[in-house]
């Protein structure tokens, strides 16, 4: 389960490592997230947020995240 704050986080938190380091989580390519889904998402909050980003992308719901990109990251 996720909190509404998690939606803000995937719209503002940046990927901390790898090929797409510095990119906002919701902006990660779907193929990249699917690769993690096959291998293993990182442990902890980052992995949970990446899984949520993938679910949003797979279901075509990215438009609900766009307005949240304007909220400053905490």
N, C-alpha and C positions, 0 to 999 in steps of 0.2 A: 504494500500500500504506500501511497505517497501523500505528502501535504501540498497544499496550494503553493507554499513557499518553494517547493521543489520545481514548480513550473518557472518561477522567477529565476531560480538558480540555473536551470538549463539554458535560459535566455541571456544570462550574464556571466556565468563562470566559464573560464577559459581552460582548454585542455592543457594540462601541465607538462606533458611529455610527448615524444614521438613525432611522427611525420607531420601531424597537424597541431603541434604545440603552439599555443597562443590563440587558437581558433575557438570561438564560443561553441559550447557543446551542441546546441541545436543546429549549428552550421557544419558539423562534421558530416562528411559524406555517408550516405546510407551503407554503401559497400564496406566502409571502414568499420562502422558499428556492427554490421553483420559478421565481419571477420572476427571481432571480439566475441560476438555471441557464439561462434563456433569454437573458438579457442578457450577463452575465459575472460570475462570482464574483470577489471581490477577490483580488489577487495574494498569494502567500505562505501562511503558516500559517493565517491567518484563513479564506481561501477554501477551503483543503483541509478545515478543520474544518467549515465550513458544508456542503460537499459530503457529508462523512461524516454529518452530522446529517440531511441530506435522505435519504440512503440508508437510514438507520435508520428514519426516519419512513415512508418509502414502503413499507418491508418490515414495518411494524408491530412493530418491535423496541424501542420506547421503554421498555418495562418493564425491559429489561436495564440501562438507564441510571439509573433511579430510585435504586437504592441508592448509586450513585456521587455523587449530589448532596450527600451528607453529608461527602464528603472535602473538606478545605480546599483552596482554590485556591493554586497556587504563584506 
